[in-house]
Amino acid sequence: MWKISQSLYSLCLLAAAAVGLGDPPHPAEASRLPTQEAATAPSSPVPKDINGCHGLASPFYRYWNKDTSDRYYTTNFDDIGYGRYGYVLEGEAGKLVDSSFKSCGAVELYHYYNKASSINYYTTDWSQFGYGDQGWIYQNTSGYCFGSAVTGTVPLYHYWNQKNNRHLYTTNYNELGTGGYDYGLTGIQCYVVP
């Protein structure tokens, strides 16, 4: 199916160029990658026992805005629901745990927003922007994840698109592998519940 998608994409490029429409969005920007889980109804937080702690793990919803090519992630489904403000629900990028896991090694996943470029960014490194720096405005703590692999977690991969300065986070390595469609793998942001 992926080869068909690549061929179809190449055909779209040729057709768009022939009629002067420019490039269509890359498949990674179209929210319909063959490896992407279909957007489903919101799920509730689930109880988890990880690394000696007990608490809740909440879905980390992933949204995409076709107009800005930005992605927005949240554990609060009511923020955007199935879609709002140009964003559409793509699915989940794993689950984040609550603060009861801090004593077992969980770290905060900070959410920043850059108003000038309409970009959302997520990091576990507070020293990167603190309460805000270089145009980045601290929004909130999205939830907690683990800085290293622990039983019951999977990597949350971070990709960066240097062409349009956009960020993508996924638990599905096969979505972009080491990189593709102008996205490069920057590394593992943290470890989340699958």
Secondary structure as UniProt FT lines:
FT   HELIX           2..18
FT   TURN            19..20
FT   HELIX           27..29
FT   TURN            30..31
FT   TURN            34..35
FT   STRAND          46..50
FT   TURN            51..52
FT   STRAND          53..65
FT   TURN            66..69
FT   STRAND          70..74
FT   HELIX           77..79
FT   TURN            80..82
FT   STRAND          83..84
FT   TURN            85..86
FT   STRAND          87..97
FT   HELIX           99..104
FT   STRAND          106..114
FT   TURN            115..118
FT   STRAND          119..123
FT   HELIX           126..129
FT   TURN            130..131
FT   STRAND          132..133
FT   TURN            134..135
FT   STRAND          136..146
FT   TURN            151..152
FT   STRAND          154..161
FT   TURN            162..165
FT   STRAND          166..170
FT   HELIX           173..175
FT   TURN            176..178
FT   STRAND          179..180
FT   TURN            181..182
FT   STRAND          183..193
//
